[in-house]
Structures are given as C-alpha cells and as structure tokens.
Amino acid sequence: MDKNIFEYQFQLLRDEIATIHAKITSFDDLAFRVKGWAATLWAGLVGYAVGQGKPEGIALSIPLMVAFWILDASFKTYQQRVRARMGIIEQFLNRASQDSGASLQNAFRESSFGSFLIHDPMCNQTFRISDKDFQQTFSKKVSLVLALFTTNVYLMYVALILASLLIMAYLYLKAA
C-alpha cells in the first residue's frame, strides 16, 4: 500500500477517536438537557394541576414522561453505537500482532490497515460486517429496550411517574 494512503488512513483513525470522544460527550449533554426539559415540564404540569385542584390533570404527566423516557433512550442507543465502535478501535489498538484479526502493530508493519474499517464513528459500516461474534456483542450492547432500562435513563422517569401517581392518589384521598 502507498505510504501516503497509510498515513492518511492513520490520521483518519486518530480523527475518528477524537470524534468519538466528542460525540460521547455531546450525547451525555443531550441526555442532561432532555432530562432537564422533562423535569421542567413535569413540574409545571403537576404544579398547575395541583394548583387548580384537578388531580386528573396530573395523569397527563405520565404519557409525557414516557415520551421523554423513549426519547432519552433512543439517544442512548446512538451513544451505545459510538461506544461499540470505540471498543472495536480499542481492540485494534491493543491486540498483539500474533493474535488473529487486524491490529495496529500489523498495520504499521505492513503499512496497511487491511480489513479494518477506517472512519466509522457511528458504527454504521462496522455493524454490517460479517463477524458473528461482533454482531452478537453489538446487538447485546445496542438496543432500545436495553437503553430504556439503563439506570441513568429510566431512574428519573420512573421516579417522576411514581411521584405523579402518589400525588394523584393523595389529592383523590384528600377530596374524598
């Protein structure tokens, strides 16, 4: 392989690592903002319903929290894809040259990345590779259902839904 192509691909790999780190941070920031909007809207809706003495108005907060929960989880799946790609890169960087599969050591020795995919920060191409072990690992790590039940995703939404139900029950019991 031409040395210039190898150097260009190596620079792309370095850029991809920086891009992945930036994307992970931006997804964390996005999750924080989604949770902030959810909490703000929940507080406003519940506060208004309590102020008006209408406990049934609090019930509207439940589907609203479910919608934000799904939105937050869907962003989490994108973050999981990026993290999966970073895991592939880490394996490539840390694999010994005598091990099976592509490695950085082999890439430098041969001045070629071989079959290792260069610049796939959202793991779109990597996901399509035929390696069954990777696909099984990937499908276990990247799933909307798994994201829905990741602690830093579900905890706040479940707490707000439970709070809505408790406040509604309290107001109904108080009115009875």
C-alpha positions in Angstrom: 0.0 0.0 0.0 1.2 3.5 -0.8 2.8 5.1 2.3 0.8 8.3 1.8 -2.5 6.4 1.8 -1.5 4.6 5.0 -0.5 7.9 6.7 -3.8 9.4 5.6 -5.8 6.5 7.0 -3.8 6.6 10.2 -4.7 10.3 10.6 -8.4 9.5 9.8 -8.3 6.9 12.6 -6.8 9.5 15.0 -9.5 11.9 14.0 -12.2 9.3 14.4 -11.1 8.6 18.0 -11.3 12.4 18.8 -14.7 12.5 17.1 -16.0 9.5 19.1 -14.9 11.1 22.4 -16.6 14.4 21.4 -19.8 12.5 20.4 -20.0 10.6 23.6 -19.7 13.9 25.5 -22.3 15.5 23.3 -24.7 12.6 23.9 -24.2 13.0 27.6 -25.0 16.7 27.3 -28.1 15.9 25.2 -29.3 13.4 27.8 -28.9 16.0 30.5 -30.9 18.6 28.5 -33.7 16.1 27.7 -34.0 15.2 31.4 -34.0 18.9 32.3 -36.9 19.6 29.9 -38.8 16.6 31.2 -38.4 17.6 34.8 -39.4 21.2 34.0 -42.5 20.2 32.0 -43.4 17.6 34.7 -43.1 20.2 37.5 -45.1 22.8 35.5 -47.9 20.4 34.6 -48.1 18.8 38.1 -47.9 22.2 39.8 -50.6 23.6 37.6 -52.9 20.6 38.1 -52.4 20.7 41.9 -53.0 24.5 41.9 -56.2 24.0 40.0 -57.3 21.1 42.3 -57.5 18.8 39.3 -55.7 15.5 40.0 -56.7 14.1 36.7 -54.5 16.8 35.1 -51.6 15.1 36.7 -52.4 12.0 34.7 -51.2 13.9 31.6 -47.7 13.9 33.1 -47.4 10.1 32.8 -47.5 9.8 29.0 -45.4 12.9 28.8 -42.7 11.2 30.9 -43.0 8.0 28.9 -42.4 10.1 25.7 -39.3 11.7 27.2 -38.1 8.4 28.5 -38.3 6.9 25.0 -36.6 9.9 23.5 -33.8 9.7 26.1 -33.3 6.0 25.4 -33.2 6.5 21.7 -30.3 9.0 22.1 -28.7 6.5 24.4 -28.7 3.9 21.6 -26.8 6.3 19.4 -24.3 6.7 22.2 -24.0 3.0 22.6 -23.3 2.6 18.9 -20.4 5.1 19.2 -19.1 3.3 22.3 -19.3 0.0 20.5 -17.1 1.5 17.7 -14.7 2.8 20.3 -14.5 -0.8 21.6 -13.6 -2.1 18.2 -10.9 0.6 17.8 -9.5 -0.3 21.3 -9.3 -3.9 20.3 -7.5 -3.0 17.2 -5.0 -0.7 19.0 -4.4 -3.2 21.9 -4.3 -6.5 20.0 -0.9 -8.2 19.8 0.4 -8.8 16.2 0.4 -12.5 16.7 -3.3 -12.6 17.7 -5.9 -13.2 15.0 -7.6 -10.2 13.5 -6.3 -6.8 12.5 -4.0 -4.9 14.8 -2.2 -1.6 14.9 1.2 -3.5 15.1 0.3 -5.4 11.9 -0.9 -2.2 10.3 2.4 -0.5 10.9 4.5 -3.5 9.9 2.5 -3.9 6.6 1.7 -0.2 6.1 -1.9 -1.3 5.6 -5.0 -1.4 7.7 -6.2 -4.4 5.8 -9.8 -5.2 6.5 -10.1 -2.8 9.5 -12.6 -0.1 8.7 -11.4 3.4 8.9 -13.6 6.3 10.0 -16.9 4.9 11.0 -17.8 6.9 14.2 -21.5 6.0 14.3 -20.7 2.3 13.7 -22.8 2.1 10.6 -20.3 0.1 8.5 -18.9 -1.8 11.4 -22.3 -3.1 12.3 -22.7 -4.7 8.8 -19.5 -6.7 9.0 -19.9 -10.5 8.8 -18.1 -11.2 12.1 -20.8 -13.1 14.1 -19.0 -12.6 17.4 -19.1 -8.8 16.9 -22.7 -8.8 15.7 -23.8 -10.7 18.8 -21.8 -8.4 21.1 -23.1 -5.4 19.3 -26.8 -6.5 19.5 -26.4 -7.1 23.2 -25.0 -3.6 23.8 -27.1 -1.5 21.4 -30.8 -1.9 21.8 -33.6 0.5 22.5 -35.1 -2.0 25.1 -31.7 -2.1 26.9 -31.4 1.6 26.7 -34.9 2.1 28.2 -33.8 0.1 31.3 -30.3 1.6 31.7 -30.2 3.1 35.2 -29.2 6.6 34.1 -32.1 6.6 31.7 -35.0 5.0 33.5 -34.5 6.1 37.1 -35.7 9.7 36.8 -38.7 8.9 34.6 -39.9 6.1 36.8 -39.4 8.3 39.8 -41.5 11.1 38.2 -44.2 8.7 37.1 -44.4 7.3 40.6 -44.5 10.8 42.1 -47.4 11.6 39.7 -49.3 8.6 40.8 -48.7 9.3 44.5 -49.7 13.0 44.2 -52.9 11.9 42.3 -53.7 9.4 45.0 -53.1 11.9 47.7 -55.3 14.5 46.0 -58.1 12.0 45.4 -58.0 10.8 49.0 -57.9 14.3 50.3 -61.0 15.2 48.2 -62.9 12.1 49.3 
